[in-house]
Amino acid sequence: MGIWLELGIFGLVFVFAFWQMHDVRKAQEQTRQQRAREKAAQETVDQEAAAEPATDKTDLKS
């Protein structure tokens, strides 16, 4: 009888571990996607800043 109790507990721990790994992988994927979105947004800002002509304020005095 005792072995079935121990096997049941082991099985529950095993299922819980797999469930946690599933959640960790899902969170890692969300983090990767968020970082990719942030990087793409930053690259867009950088490209827009590079496309704008730089005005030299010293030439505007005259």
N, C-alpha and C positions, 0 to 999 in steps of 0.2 A: 504494500500500500504506500509506503513512504517514498519508494522510487517514482511512483506515478506523480506524486505531489512535486517532487524535485524536477521531474521532466516537464511538468506543467509550468512551473515557475521558470525553468530554463527557456521553454518555448515562448512564454510571454516576454521575457527579456530579449530574446532573439527577434521577435516581431517588433518590439519597441525600438530596438537598435536599427532595424531596416527602415522603420517609419521615420526615425530621426535623420538617417542618411538621405532619405528621399527629400525631406524638408531642407536639409543643408544644400543639396544639389540645386533645388529650386531657387533658394536664396542666392546662391552663387551665380546662377544664370541671370537672375534679375539684376544683380550687381554689375555683371558684365554688360548687360544691355544699357543700364543707366550710365555707365562710364563711356560706352560707345556713343550714346546720345550727347553727353556732355562734351566729348572730344569733337564730335561733328559740329556742334554749336560753336565751340571755340574756334575751330578751323574756319567756319563761316564768318565769324567776327574778324578773324585775322585777315581773311581774303578781302573783306569789305574795307578794312582799314588800309590795306595795301593798295586797293584800287582807287581810293580817294587821293586826289592830288594834294601834296603837302604844300601849304602856303608858307612862304617865308615872310614873317612880319617886318623884317628890316627893309624889304623892298617897298612896303606900302607907305612909308613915311613921306614920300614925295608927292 
